[in-house]
Amino acid sequence: MTATAYTVTGMTCEHCARSVTEELERLPEVSSVAVDLAGGQVTVVSDGALADGAVREAVAEAGFELVGRA
């Protein structure tokens, strides 16, 4: 298992966190997602390394911007 933290901008509430979590959990390699609203970070646990582009697209689909790895 690999845990990777990302910085995501624009998340302000639990609805935001759920939206990001739901989109990231659709990626087949992802086993869990944890969102830290106060810190603007999302930690993704996956079976292996995730492509940053796939994570960026999932976050964008939720309506937010992936800044990069935290």
MODELLER restraints for C-alpha pairs under 7 A, 6 or more apart:
rsr = mdl.restraints
at = mdl.atoms
rsr.add(forms.Gaussian(group=physical.xy_distance, feature=features.Distance(at['CA:1:A'], at['CA:45:A']), mean=6.52, stdev=0.5))
rsr.add(forms.Gaussian(group=physical.xy_distance, feature=features.Distance(at['CA:1:A'], at['CA:46:A']), mean=5.59, stdev=0.5))
rsr.add(forms.Gaussian(group=physical.xy_distance, feature=features.Distance(at['CA:1:A'], at['CA:47:A']), mean=4.75, stdev=0.5))
rsr.add(forms.Gaussian(group=physical.xy_distance, feature=features.Distance(at['CA:1:A'], at['CA:48:A']), mean=6.10, stdev=0.5))
rsr.add(forms.Gaussian(group=physical.xy_distance, feature=features.Distance(at['CA:2:A'], at['CA:45:A']), mean=5.46, stdev=0.5))
rsr.add(forms.Gaussian(group=physical.xy_distance, feature=features.Distance(at['CA:2:A'], at['CA:46:A']), mean=5.27, stdev=0.5))
rsr.add(forms.Gaussian(group=physical.xy_distance, feature=features.Distance(at['CA:2:A'], at['CA:47:A']), mean=6.18, stdev=0.5))
rsr.add(forms.Gaussian(group=physical.xy_distance, feature=features.Distance(at['CA:2:A'], at['CA:48:A']), mean=5.63, stdev=0.5))
rsr.add(forms.Gaussian(group=physical.xy_distance, feature=features.Distance(at['CA:2:A'], at['CA:49:A']), mean=6.52, stdev=0.5))
rsr.add(forms.Gaussian(group=physical.xy_distance, feature=features.Distance(at['CA:3:A'], at['CA:43:A']), mean=6.53, stdev=0.5))
rsr.add(forms.Gaussian(group=physical.xy_distance, feature=features.Distance(at['CA:3:A'], at['CA:44:A']), mean=5.53, stdev=0.5))
rsr.add(forms.Gaussian(group=physical.xy_distance, feature=features.Distance(at['CA:3:A'], at['CA:45:A']), mean=4.30, stdev=0.5))
rsr.add(forms.Gaussian(group=physical.xy_distance, feature=features.Distance(at['CA:3:A'], at['CA:46:A']), mean=6.48, stdev=0.5))
rsr.add(forms.Gaussian(group=physical.xy_distance, feature=features.Distance(at['CA:4:A'], at['CA:43:A']), mean=5.51, stdev=0.5))
rsr.add(forms.Gaussian(group=physical.xy_distance, feature=features.Distance(at['CA:4:A'], at['CA:44:A']), mean=5.33, stdev=0.5))
rsr.add(forms.Gaussian(group=physical.xy_distance, feature=features.Distance(at['CA:4:A'], at['CA:45:A']), mean=6.50, stdev=0.5))
rsr.add(forms.Gaussian(group=physical.xy_distance, feature=features.Distance(at['CA:5:A'], at['CA:41:A']), mean=6.55, stdev=0.5))
rsr.add(forms.Gaussian(group=physical.xy_distance, feature=features.Distance(at['CA:5:A'], at['CA:42:A']), mean=5.57, stdev=0.5))
rsr.add(forms.Gaussian(group=physical.xy_distance, feature=features.Distance(at['CA:5:A'], at['CA:43:A']), mean=4.18, stdev=0.5))
rsr.add(forms.Gaussian(group=physical.xy_distance, feature=features.Distance(at['CA:5:A'], at['CA:44:A']), mean=6.33, stdev=0.5))
rsr.add(forms.Gaussian(group=physical.xy_distance, feature=features.Distance(at['CA:5:A'], at['CA:69:A']), mean=5.82, stdev=0.5))
rsr.add(forms.Gaussian(group=physical.xy_distance, feature=features.Distance(at['CA:5:A'], at['CA:70:A']), mean=5.26, stdev=0.5))
rsr.add(forms.Gaussian(group=physical.xy_distance, feature=features.Distance(at['CA:6:A'], at['CA:41:A']), mean=5.51, stdev=0.5))
rsr.add(forms.Gaussian(group=physical.xy_distance, feature=features.Distance(at['CA:6:A'], at['CA:42:A']), mean=5.20, stdev=0.5))
rsr.add(forms.Gaussian(group=physical.xy_distance, feature=features.Distance(at['CA:6:A'], at['CA:43:A']), mean=6.26, stdev=0.5))
rsr.add(forms.Gaussian(group=physical.xy_distance, feature=features.Distance(at['CA:6:A'], at['CA:68:A']), mean=5.64, stdev=0.5))
rsr.add(forms.Gaussian(group=physical.xy_distance, feature=features.Distance(at['CA:6:A'], at['CA:69:A']), mean=4.16, stdev=0.5))
rsr.add(forms.Gaussian(group=physical.xy_distance, feature=features.Distance(at['CA:6:A'], at['CA:70:A']), mean=4.68, stdev=0.5))
rsr.add(forms.Gaussian(group=physical.xy_distance, feature=features.Distance(at['CA:7:A'], at['CA:40:A']), mean=5.76, stdev=0.5))
rsr.add(forms.Gaussian(group=physical.xy_distance, feature=features.Distance(at['CA:7:A'], at['CA:41:A']), mean=4.57, stdev=0.5))
rsr.add(forms.Gaussian(group=physical.xy_distance, feature=features.Distance(at['CA:7:A'], at['CA:42:A']), mean=6.40, stdev=0.5))
rsr.add(forms.Gaussian(group=physical.xy_distance, feature=features.Distance(at['CA:7:A'], at['CA:66:A']), mean=6.07, stdev=0.5))
rsr.add(forms.Gaussian(group=physical.xy_distance, feature=features.Distance(at['CA:7:A'], at['CA:67:A']), mean=5.41, stdev=0.5))
rsr.add(forms.Gaussian(group=physical.xy_distance, feature=features.Distance(at['CA:7:A'], at['CA:68:A']), mean=5.60, stdev=0.5))
rsr.add(forms.Gaussian(group=physical.xy_distance, feature=features.Distance(at['CA:7:A'], at['CA:69:A']), mean=5.94, stdev=0.5))
rsr.add(forms.Gaussian(group=physical.xy_distance, feature=features.Distance(at['CA:7:A'], at['CA:70:A']), mean=5.28, stdev=0.5))
rsr.add(forms.Gaussian(group=physical.xy_distance, feature=features.Distance(at['CA:8:A'], at['CA:40:A']), mean=5.48, stdev=0.5))
rsr.add(forms.Gaussian(group=physical.xy_distance, feature=features.Distance(at['CA:8:A'], at['CA:41:A']), mean=5.79, stdev=0.5))
rsr.add(forms.Gaussian(group=physical.xy_distance, feature=features.Distance(at['CA:8:A'], at['CA:42:A']), mean=6.90, stdev=0.5))
rsr.add(forms.Gaussian(group=physical.xy_distance, feature=features.Distance(at['CA:8:A'], at['CA:64:A']), mean=6.82, stdev=0.5))
rsr.add(forms.Gaussian(group=physical.xy_distance, feature=features.Distance(at['CA:8:A'], at['CA:65:A']), mean=5.57, stdev=0.5))
rsr.add(forms.Gaussian(group=physical.xy_distance, feature=features.Distance(at['CA:8:A'], at['CA:66:A']), mean=4.54, stdev=0.5))
rsr.add(forms.Gaussian(group=physical.xy_distance, feature=features.Distance(at['CA:8:A'], at['CA:67:A']), mean=5.65, stdev=0.5))
rsr.add(forms.Gaussian(group=physical.xy_distance, feature=features.Distance(at['CA:9:A'], at['CA:40:A']), mean=6.20, stdev=0.5))
rsr.add(forms.Gaussian(group=physical.xy_distance, feature=features.Distance(at['CA:9:A'], at['CA:64:A']), mean=6.21, stdev=0.5))
rsr.add(forms.Gaussian(group=physical.xy_distance, feature=features.Distance(at['CA:9:A'], at['CA:65:A']), mean=5.41, stdev=0.5))
rsr.add(forms.Gaussian(group=physical.xy_distance, feature=features.Distance(at['CA:9:A'], at['CA:66:A']), mean=6.60, stdev=0.5))
rsr.add(forms.Gaussian(group=physical.xy_distance, feature=features.Distance(at['CA:9:A'], at['CA:67:A']), mean=6.94, stdev=0.5))
rsr.add(forms.Gaussian(group=physical.xy_distance, feature=features.Distance(at['CA:10:A'], at['CA:64:A']), mean=5.84, stdev=0.5))
rsr.add(forms.Gaussian(group=physical.xy_distance, feature=features.Distance(at['CA:11:A'], at['CA:17:A']), mean=6.70, stdev=0.5))
rsr.add(forms.Gaussian(group=physical.xy_distance, feature=features.Distance(at['CA:11:A'], at['CA:37:A']), mean=6.32, stdev=0.5))
rsr.add(forms.Gaussian(group=physical.xy_distance, feature=features.Distance(at['CA:11:A'], at['CA:40:A']), mean=6.77, stdev=0.5))
rsr.add(forms.Gaussian(group=physical.xy_distance, feature=features.Distance(at['CA:12:A'], at['CA:37:A']), mean=6.33, stdev=0.5))
rsr.add(forms.Gaussian(group=physical.xy_distance, feature=features.Distance(at['CA:17:A'], at['CA:35:A']), mean=6.02, stdev=0.5))
rsr.add(forms.Gaussian(group=physical.xy_distance, feature=features.Distance(at['CA:19:A'], at['CA:62:A']), mean=5.44, stdev=0.5))
rsr.add(forms.Gaussian(group=physical.xy_distance, feature=features.Distance(at['CA:20:A'], at['CA:59:A']), mean=5.79, stdev=0.5))
rsr.add(forms.Gaussian(group=physical.xy_distance, feature=features.Distance(at['CA:20:A'], at['CA:62:A']), mean=5.39, stdev=0.5))
rsr.add(forms.Gaussian(group=physical.xy_distance, feature=features.Distance(at['CA:21:A'], at['CA:33:A']), mean=5.89, stdev=0.5))
rsr.add(forms.Gaussian(group=physical.xy_distance, feature=features.Distance(at['CA:23:A'], at['CA:58:A']), mean=5.31, stdev=0.5))
rsr.add(forms.Gaussian(group=physical.xy_distance, feature=features.Distance(at['CA:23:A'], at['CA:59:A']), mean=6.78, stdev=0.5))
rsr.add(forms.Gaussian(group=physical.xy_distance, feature=features.Distance(at['CA:23:A'], at['CA:62:A']), mean=6.34, stdev=0.5))
rsr.add(forms.Gaussian(group=physical.xy_distance, feature=features.Distance(at['CA:24:A'], at['CA:55:A']), mean=6.84, stdev=0.5))
rsr.add(forms.Gaussian(group=physical.xy_distance, feature=features.Distance(at['CA:24:A'], at['CA:58:A']), mean=5.66, stdev=0.5))
rsr.add(forms.Gaussian(group=physical.xy_distance, feature=features.Distance(at['CA:25:A'], at['CA:32:A']), mean=6.88, stdev=0.5))
rsr.add(forms.Gaussian(group=physical.xy_distance, feature=features.Distance(at['CA:29:A'], at['CA:46:A']), mean=5.28, stdev=0.5))
rsr.add(forms.Gaussian(group=physical.xy_distance, feature=features.Distance(at['CA:29:A'], at['CA:47:A']), mean=5.38, stdev=0.5))
rsr.add(forms.Gaussian(group=physical.xy_distance, feature=features.Distance(at['CA:29:A'], at['CA:48:A']), mean=6.87, stdev=0.5))
rsr.add(forms.Gaussian(group=physical.xy_distance, feature=features.Distance(at['CA:30:A'], at['CA:44:A']), mean=6.89, stdev=0.5))
rsr.add(forms.Gaussian(group=physical.xy_distance, feature=features.Distance(at['CA:30:A'], at['CA:45:A']), mean=5.97, stdev=0.5))
rsr.add(forms.Gaussian(group=physical.xy_distance, feature=features.Distance(at['CA:30:A'], at['CA:46:A']), mean=4.22, stdev=0.5))
rsr.add(forms.Gaussian(group=physical.xy_distance, feature=features.Distance(at['CA:30:A'], at['CA:47:A']), mean=6.56, stdev=0.5))
rsr.add(forms.Gaussian(group=physical.xy_distance, feature=features.Distance(at['CA:31:A'], at['CA:45:A']), mean=5.66, stdev=0.5))
rsr.add(forms.Gaussian(group=physical.xy_distance, feature=features.Distance(at['CA:31:A'], at['CA:46:A']), mean=5.24, stdev=0.5))
rsr.add(forms.Gaussian(group=physical.xy_distance, feature=features.Distance(at['CA:32:A'], at['CA:44:A']), mean=5.98, stdev=0.5))
rsr.add(forms.Gaussian(group=physical.xy_distance, feature=features.Distance(at['CA:32:A'], at['CA:45:A']), mean=5.17, stdev=0.5))
rsr.add(forms.Gaussian(group=physical.xy_distance, feature=features.Distance(at['CA:33:A'], at['CA:42:A']), mean=6.95, stdev=0.5))
rsr.add(forms.Gaussian(group=physical.xy_distance, feature=features.Distance(at['CA:33:A'], at['CA:43:A']), mean=5.74, stdev=0.5))
rsr.add(forms.Gaussian(group=physical.xy_distance, feature=features.Distance(at['CA:33:A'], at['CA:44:A']), mean=4.64, stdev=0.5))
rsr.add(forms.Gaussian(group=physical.xy_distance, feature=features.Distance(at['CA:33:A'], at['CA:45:A']), mean=6.32, stdev=0.5))
rsr.add(forms.Gaussian(group=physical.xy_distance, feature=features.Distance(at['CA:34:A'], at['CA:42:A']), mean=5.71, stdev=0.5))
rsr.add(forms.Gaussian(group=physical.xy_distance, feature=features.Distance(at['CA:34:A'], at['CA:43:A']), mean=5.14, stdev=0.5))
rsr.add(forms.Gaussian(group=physical.xy_distance, feature=features.Distance(at['CA:34:A'], at['CA:44:A']), mean=6.56, stdev=0.5))
rsr.add(forms.Gaussian(group=physical.xy_distance, feature=features.Distance(at['CA:35:A'], at['CA:41:A']), mean=6.03, stdev=0.5))
rsr.add(forms.Gaussian(group=physical.xy_distance, feature=features.Distance(at['CA:35:A'], at['CA:42:A']), mean=4.50, stdev=0.5))
rsr.add(forms.Gaussian(group=physical.xy_distance, feature=features.Distance(at['CA:35:A'], at['CA:43:A']), mean=6.43, stdev=0.5))
rsr.add(forms.Gaussian(group=physical.xy_distance, feature=features.Distance(at['CA:36:A'], at['CA:42:A']), mean=6.15, stdev=0.5))
rsr.add(forms.Gaussian(group=physical.xy_distance, feature=features.Distance(at['CA:56:A'], at['CA:66:A']), mean=5.50, stdev=0.5))
rsr.add(forms.Gaussian(group=physical.xy_distance, feature=features.Distance(at['CA:59:A'], at['CA:65:A']), mean=6.29, stdev=0.5))
rsr.add(forms.Gaussian(group=physical.xy_distance, feature=features.Distance(at['CA:59:A'], at['CA:66:A']), mean=6.32, stdev=0.5))
